[in-house]
Amino acid sequence: MCRHLAYLGPPATLRSVIIEPPHGLYTQSWAPRRQRHGTVNADGFGIGWYADGDPVPARYRQTGPIWGDESFADVARVTRAGAILAAVRDATAGTDPGLAAVTPFAAGCWLFSHNGVIDRWPDSAAALAATLDPGLLLELPARVDSALAWALVLDRLRRGLAPAQALADAIGALDAAGVTGRFNFLLTDGHVIAATAAGDTLWYRGEPAVTVASEPGDDEPGWVEVPDDTVLHATPQQLTVTRLDRRTESPDGRILPR
């Protein structure tokens, strides 16, 4: 449905992270190699990055394909950052096509992206959405499934959960409510990356920088595939992958492992 990546490490240009890799996010917008759902990610793109000394990220987003934006290519050539989160979008049918629906979503120091879909949106998630604080629902940037996923994660961050725990707990809430779909989440505050592999591909490459991405941007060594139903927590110095505790309920009420 989408492709996304996050980078933490020595300051690098947006161009070197997003455009220059031969199979990087830029190329993945029209020729992904490992995308399981959809073929072209041309329904918008967004990049968030952190300037030195400013904890609130800047964002550049558009509703068209990344390859059609000459201004971004020029901005990317001269913009450097040590923390970046970027995504190219293949919009879920029936969701908002506008700029507000393009990730990364942002709140305070956080950037968030969702590669996936909530099945049977929006009806399937109505009961779960009703459990959220009305003020949080008013903050939803757009009427899209990814925005509800972001609301679930943001609610947990504001309650003090650590990034990886917030992602895992949000997926647990979706599971408990019987909401199915693909929940590959990506989150950063400019210091750590948290991500889930839950229905689609996820890879990482480590030191001296860490890159977490839907798929490798090149064929160089060092890329590691993240197993499905796991949550990742990464800094340039340390990376852990932990199994998600995902369970579903059978028709007779028994709890079964996924």
C-alpha positions as CSV (number, residue, x, y, z in Angstrom):
1,M,0.0,0.0,0.0
2,C,2.9,2.4,0.7
3,R,6.7,2.4,1.2
4,H,8.4,4.3,4.0
5,L,11.8,4.7,5.7
6,A,13.5,6.3,8.7
7,Y,17.2,7.3,9.1
8,L,19.2,8.1,12.2
9,G,22.9,8.9,12.0
10,P,25.5,11.4,10.8
11,P,23.9,14.4,9.0
12,A,23.1,13.4,5.4
13,T,21.3,15.2,2.6
14,L,17.7,14.2,1.9
15,R,18.9,13.4,-1.6
16,S,21.4,10.8,-0.4
17,V,18.9,9.0,1.8
18,I,15.8,9.1,-0.5
19,I,16.8,9.8,-4.1
20,E,20.3,8.5,-4.8
21,P,20.0,4.8,-3.6
22,P,19.4,2.8,-6.8
23,H,16.3,1.1,-5.3
24,G,15.6,3.7,-2.7
25,L,12.3,5.3,-1.7
26,Y,12.3,7.6,-4.7
27,T,12.5,4.6,-7.1
28,Q,10.1,2.6,-4.9
29,S,7.4,5.1,-5.8
30,W,7.1,3.5,-9.3
31,A,9.2,0.3,-9.1
32,P,9.2,-1.3,-5.7
33,R,10.8,-4.7,-5.6
34,R,9.2,-6.3,-2.6
35,Q,5.8,-4.6,-2.3
36,R,3.1,-7.2,-1.6
37,H,0.0,-5.0,-2.0
38,G,-0.3,-2.4,-4.9
39,T,2.3,-1.6,-7.5
40,V,2.7,2.2,-7.8
41,N,3.0,4.7,-4.9
42,A,1.9,7.9,-6.7
43,D,-0.8,9.3,-4.4
44,G,1.5,11.6,-2.5
45,F,4.7,11.7,-0.6
46,G,6.1,13.3,2.6
47,I,9.4,13.8,4.3
48,G,10.0,15.0,7.9
49,W,13.4,15.9,9.3
50,Y,15.0,17.5,12.3
51,A,17.1,20.6,12.2
52,D,19.9,20.9,14.8
53,G,18.7,22.3,18.1
54,D,15.0,22.1,17.1
55,P,13.0,19.2,18.5
56,V,10.0,19.9,16.3
57,P,10.4,18.4,12.8
58,A,10.0,20.2,9.5
59,R,7.8,18.5,6.9
60,Y,7.5,18.7,3.1
61,R,4.4,16.9,1.7
62,Q,2.7,16.8,-1.7
63,T,-0.3,15.0,-3.1
64,G,1.4,14.0,-6.4
65,P,4.1,11.5,-7.1
66,I,7.6,12.3,-5.8
67,W,9.2,12.0,-9.2
68,G,7.0,14.8,-10.5
69,D,8.1,17.4,-8.0
70,E,11.2,19.2,-9.3
71,S,11.2,21.5,-6.3
72,F,11.7,18.6,-3.9
73,A,14.7,17.3,-5.8
74,D,16.3,20.7,-5.4
75,V,15.4,21.0,-1.7
76,A,16.7,17.5,-1.1
77,R,20.1,18.3,-2.6
78,V,20.9,21.0,0.0
79,T,18.9,19.9,3.1
80,R,20.9,17.9,5.6
81,A,19.6,16.1,8.7
82,G,20.7,13.4,11.1
83,A,17.1,12.2,11.5
84,I,14.6,11.6,8.6
85,L,11.3,9.9,8.1
86,A,9.8,9.7,4.6
87,A,6.9,7.9,2.9
88,V,5.4,7.5,-0.6
89,R,1.7,6.8,-0.7
90,D,-0.6,4.3,-2.4
91,A,-3.9,5.5,-1.0
92,T,-6.5,3.1,0.4
93,A,-9.7,3.1,-1.7
94,G,-12.3,5.4,-0.2
95,T,-9.9,7.4,1.9
96,D,-9.2,11.2,1.7
97,P,-6.9,12.0,-1.2
98,G,-5.9,15.4,0.1
99,L,-2.6,16.7,1.5
100,A,-3.8,16.2,5.1
101,A,-3.9,12.5,4.5
102,V,-0.2,12.3,3.4
103,T,2.2,10.9,6.0
104,P,4.3,11.5,7.9
105,F,1.8,12.8,10.5
106,A,3.3,14.9,13.2
107,A,2.6,16.0,16.8
108,G,5.2,17.8,18.9
109,C,8.5,16.0,18.4
110,W,6.9,12.9,16.8
111,L,6.7,11.8,13.2
112,F,4.6,8.7,12.2
113,S,3.9,6.7,9.1
114,H,1.6,3.7,8.4
115,N,2.3,1.2,5.6
116,G,-0.8,-0.9,5.4
117,V,-4.6,-0.7,5.7
118,I,-7.4,-1.1,8.2
119,D,-9.8,-3.6,6.6
120,R,-13.4,-2.5,5.9
121,W,-12.5,1.1,7.0
122,P,-14.2,3.0,8.5
123,D,-17.0,0.8,9.8
124,S,-14.7,-1.8,11.3
125,A,-13.0,0.7,13.5
126,A,-16.0,2.8,14.7
127,A,-16.3,1.1,18.1
128,L,-12.6,1.5,18.7
129,A,-12.5,5.1,17.7
130,A,-15.4,5.8,20.1
131,T,-13.1,4.7,23.0
132,L,-10.6,7.5,22.3
133,D,-10.8,10.9,23.9
134,P,-13.0,13.2,21.8
135,G,-10.2,15.9,21.8
136,L,-7.8,13.4,20.3
137,L,-10.3,12.6,17.6
138,L,-10.6,16.2,16.8
139,E,-6.9,16.3,16.1
140,L,-7.1,13.7,13.4
141,P,-5.4,15.2,10.4
142,A,-7.7,13.5,7.8
143,R,-10.5,10.9,7.5
144,V,-8.1,8.0,6.7
145,D,-7.3,4.7,8.4
146,S,-3.7,5.7,8.9
147,A,-4.9,8.8,10.9
148,L,-6.8,6.6,13.3
149,A,-3.8,4.4,13.7
150,W,-1.8,7.5,14.5
151,A,-4.4,8.6,17.1
152,L,-4.1,5.2,18.8
153,V,-0.3,5.5,19.0
154,L,-0.3,9.2,20.0
155,D,-2.7,8.5,22.8
156,R,-0.3,5.9,24.2
157,L,2.8,8.2,23.8
158,R,1.0,10.9,25.8
159,R,0.2,8.4,28.5
160,G,4.0,7.8,28.8
161,L,4.6,4.6,26.9
162,A,7.9,4.2,25.2
163,P,7.9,4.4,21.4
164,A,8.1,0.7,20.6
165,Q,5.6,-0.1,23.4
166,A,3.2,2.5,22.1
167,L,3.2,0.9,18.7
168,A,2.8,-2.6,20.1
169,D,0.0,-1.6,22.4
170,A,-1.9,0.2,19.6
171,I,-1.7,-3.0,17.5
172,G,-2.9,-4.9,20.6
173,A,-5.9,-2.6,20.8
174,L,-6.8,-3.1,17.1
175,D,-6.5,-6.9,17.6
176,A,-8.6,-6.8,20.7
177,A,-11.3,-4.8,18.9
178,G,-11.4,-7.4,16.1
179,V,-10.0,-4.9,13.6
180,T,-7.9,-6.7,10.9
181,G,-5.5,-5.3,8.4
182,R,-1.8,-4.6,7.9
183,F,-0.1,-2.5,10.6
184,N,3.4,-1.6,9.6
185,F,4.0,1.5,11.7
186,L,7.1,3.7,11.7
187,L,7.8,6.3,14.4
188,T,10.6,8.6,15.4
189,D,11.3,11.6,17.7
190,G,14.6,12.3,16.1
191,H,16.5,10.2,18.6
192,V,15.1,6.7,18.3
193,I,13.2,4.8,15.6
194,A,10.4,2.4,16.5
195,A,8.7,0.3,13.8
196,T,6.4,-2.8,13.4
197,A,6.4,-5.5,10.9
198,A,2.7,-6.6,10.9
199,G,1.6,-7.7,7.5
200,D,4.1,-6.2,5.1
201,T,7.9,-6.1,4.6
202,L,10.4,-4.3,6.8
203,W,14.2,-4.2,6.7
204,Y,17.0,-2.5,8.5
205,R,20.7,-1.7,8.1
206,G,22.9,-0.7,11.0
207,E,26.0,1.3,12.0
208,P,27.3,3.9,11.7
209,A,23.8,5.0,10.8
210,V,20.6,3.0,11.1
211,T,18.1,2.9,8.3
212,V,14.7,1.2,8.7
213,A,12.7,0.7,5.5
214,S,10.0,-1.2,3.8
215,E,12.6,-2.7,1.6
216,P,16.4,-2.3,0.9
217,G,17.4,0.7,-1.1
218,D,20.3,-1.1,-2.7
219,D,22.0,-4.5,-3.0
220,E,24.9,-3.8,-0.7
221,P,25.5,-6.1,2.3
222,G,24.1,-5.4,5.7
223,W,20.4,-5.4,5.1
224,V,18.4,-7.6,7.5
225,E,14.8,-8.5,7.1
226,V,12.6,-8.1,10.1
227,P,10.3,-11.0,10.9
228,D,6.5,-10.5,10.7
229,D,4.6,-9.8,13.9
230,T,7.6,-8.0,15.6
231,V,8.4,-4.6,16.9
232,L,11.8,-2.9,16.4
233,H,13.5,-0.3,18.5
234,A,16.6,1.3,17.1
235,T,19.3,3.9,17.6
236,P,22.6,4.1,15.7
237,Q,24.2,2.3,18.6
238,Q,21.6,-0.4,19.5
239,L,18.8,-2.2,17.8
240,T,16.3,-4.8,19.3
241,V,13.5,-6.7,17.6
242,T,10.8,-8.2,19.9
243,R,7.9,-10.5,19.1
244,L,4.5,-8.9,19.2
245,D,2.0,-10.6,21.5
246,R,-0.8,-10.9,19.0
247,R,-3.9,-12.9,19.8
248,T,-7.4,-13.3,18.2
249,E,-10.7,-14.6,19.5
250,S,-12.3,-17.6,17.9
251,P,-16.1,-17.8,17.2
252,D,-16.6,-19.8,20.4
253,G,-14.8,-17.2,22.5
254,R,-11.5,-18.9,22.9
255,I,-8.3,-16.8,22.6
256,L,-6.0,-18.2,20.0
257,P,-2.5,-17.1,19.0
258,R,-2.2,-15.5,15.6
